[in-house]
Amino acid sequence: MTIIDTVTPHLQALVQQLSPQQRKALTREIGKQLAQSQRKRIAAQKNPDGTPYAPRKVQKRVKRGKVKQKAMFAKLRTARLMKTRTNGDGVEIGYAGQAGFIADIHQHGKSSRVLRHLNWKVKYDQRELLGFSGDDQAMIENIVLAHLAGNKKGG
């Protein structure tokens, strides 16, 4: 998705008129702020629409460890695993490799094998890790407006 797609129509023409360097700086700032917003939402254990994540399934053999009582996706919300790619036309936020595989299973509520050598499959509840919320749309518009206002002052 390009930044032009997410920006309201009245700002699209103004963003189109920016130089490639200015557009790249704008997308970099949007990507940075959007990734930070996604990390905060994952830490709060909420879907983009504001609903809480489905709780963990109750284990048949109850272990009273503290790891399973903590919030899910502690590592997936780190900047090391959540990759942000920008260019002049858009921003991509996602995961790669094994982290991408795990995130995809939870994002779409798929089934996956629990252990590689066993054929047991478990259906995971859908927990949307990445997505746009209404707050994200407003934040993007505010960043674009601030960027446009800053460019008019300097130029």
C-alpha positions as CSV (number, residue, x, y, z in Angstrom):
1,M,0.0,0.0,0.0
2,T,1.4,3.4,-1.0
3,I,1.2,6.4,1.2
4,I,-1.0,8.0,-1.5
5,D,-3.6,5.3,-0.8
6,T,-3.8,6.1,2.9
7,V,-3.8,9.8,2.7
8,T,-7.1,11.6,2.2
9,P,-7.8,12.9,-1.3
10,H,-7.3,16.5,-0.4
11,L,-3.7,15.8,0.6
12,Q,-2.8,13.5,-2.3
13,A,-2.1,16.3,-4.8
14,L,0.2,18.0,-2.3
15,V,2.2,14.8,-1.5
16,Q,2.5,14.1,-5.3
17,Q,4.2,17.5,-5.7
18,L,7.0,16.7,-3.2
19,S,10.4,16.0,-4.5
20,P,11.6,12.4,-4.4
21,Q,13.9,13.2,-1.4
22,Q,11.1,14.8,0.5
23,R,8.7,11.9,-0.2
24,K,11.3,9.5,1.0
25,A,11.8,11.5,4.2
26,L,8.1,11.6,4.7
27,T,7.7,7.8,4.2
28,R,10.6,7.1,6.5
29,E,8.9,9.2,9.3
30,I,5.5,7.5,8.6
31,G,7.2,4.1,8.8
32,K,9.0,4.9,12.0
33,Q,5.8,6.2,13.7
34,L,3.6,3.4,12.3
35,A,6.0,0.7,13.5
36,Q,6.1,2.3,17.0
37,S,2.3,2.4,17.0
38,Q,2.1,-1.3,16.0
39,R,4.5,-2.3,18.8
40,K,2.5,-0.4,21.4
41,R,-0.7,-2.1,20.2
42,I,0.9,-5.6,20.3
43,A,2.2,-4.9,23.8
44,A,-1.4,-3.9,24.8
45,Q,-2.6,-7.3,23.3
46,K,-5.2,-5.6,21.0
47,N,-6.3,-6.1,17.4
48,P,-6.3,-3.0,15.1
49,D,-10.1,-2.7,15.7
50,G,-9.5,-2.4,19.5
51,T,-10.7,-5.8,20.6
52,P,-8.4,-7.8,22.9
53,Y,-6.5,-10.8,21.6
54,A,-8.0,-14.2,22.1
55,P,-6.6,-15.6,25.4
56,R,-4.2,-18.4,25.4
57,K,-5.7,-21.9,25.3
58,V,-5.7,-23.7,28.6
59,Q,-3.0,-26.4,28.7
60,K,-4.1,-30.0,29.5
61,R,-1.0,-30.4,31.7
62,V,-1.0,-27.2,33.7
63,K,2.4,-25.8,34.3
64,R,2.6,-22.9,36.7
65,G,5.4,-21.2,35.0
66,K,5.5,-17.4,34.7
67,V,6.4,-17.4,31.0
68,K,3.0,-18.4,29.9
69,Q,1.3,-15.9,32.1
70,K,3.1,-13.0,30.4
71,A,1.9,-11.1,27.3
72,M,2.1,-12.9,24.0
73,F,4.5,-11.9,21.2
74,A,7.1,-10.2,23.4
75,K,9.8,-10.9,20.8
76,L,7.7,-10.2,17.7
77,R,7.2,-6.6,18.8
78,T,10.9,-5.9,19.0
79,A,12.5,-3.6,16.3
80,R,14.9,-6.4,15.6
81,L,12.2,-8.7,14.2
82,M,9.6,-6.1,13.0
83,K,11.1,-4.9,9.7
84,T,10.2,-1.5,8.2
85,R,11.0,-0.9,4.5
86,T,10.4,2.5,2.9
87,N,10.8,4.1,-0.5
88,G,9.4,7.2,-2.1
89,D,6.1,5.6,-2.7
90,G,5.2,3.7,0.4
91,V,6.0,1.9,3.6
92,E,6.1,-1.8,4.3
93,I,6.0,-3.1,7.9
94,G,6.3,-6.9,8.4
95,Y,8.3,-9.9,9.4
96,A,10.8,-12.1,7.6
97,G,12.0,-15.7,8.1
98,Q,10.8,-17.7,11.0
99,A,9.3,-14.7,12.7
100,G,7.3,-14.1,9.5
101,F,6.0,-17.6,9.5
102,I,4.9,-17.4,13.1
103,A,3.3,-14.0,12.6
104,D,1.4,-15.2,9.5
105,I,-0.1,-18.1,11.4
106,H,-1.4,-15.8,14.1
107,Q,-2.4,-12.9,11.8
108,H,-4.7,-15.2,9.8
109,G,-5.6,-17.8,12.4
110,K,-4.1,-20.8,10.5
111,S,-3.2,-24.3,11.6
112,S,0.4,-25.3,12.2
113,R,2.5,-28.2,13.4
114,V,3.5,-27.9,17.0
115,L,6.7,-29.9,16.6
116,R,8.5,-30.4,13.3
117,H,9.0,-34.2,13.7
118,L,5.4,-34.8,14.8
119,N,2.3,-34.4,12.6
120,W,0.1,-32.8,15.3
121,K,-1.5,-29.7,14.0
122,V,-3.1,-27.0,16.2
123,K,-5.5,-24.3,15.0
124,Y,-4.4,-20.9,16.3
125,D,-6.9,-18.2,17.1
126,Q,-6.7,-15.1,14.9
127,R,-4.7,-12.4,16.5
128,E,-4.0,-9.5,14.1
129,L,-0.4,-8.3,14.7
130,L,-0.3,-5.8,11.9
131,G,-3.0,-3.6,10.6
132,F,-4.4,0.0,10.3
133,S,-6.5,1.4,13.1
134,G,-8.4,4.7,13.0
135,D,-5.7,6.2,15.1
136,D,-3.1,5.1,12.6
137,Q,-4.9,6.8,9.8
138,A,-5.2,10.1,11.8
139,M,-1.5,9.8,12.8
140,I,-0.5,9.4,9.1
141,E,-2.5,12.5,8.2
142,N,-1.0,14.5,11.0
143,I,2.6,13.5,9.9
144,V,1.8,14.5,6.3
145,L,0.4,17.8,7.4
146,A,3.3,18.5,9.7
147,H,5.8,17.6,6.9
148,L,4.0,19.8,4.4
149,A,3.9,22.7,6.9
150,G,7.6,22.2,7.7
151,N,8.5,22.3,4.0
152,K,6.7,25.5,3.3
153,K,8.5,27.2,6.2
154,G,11.9,26.1,5.0
155,G,11.3,26.7,1.3
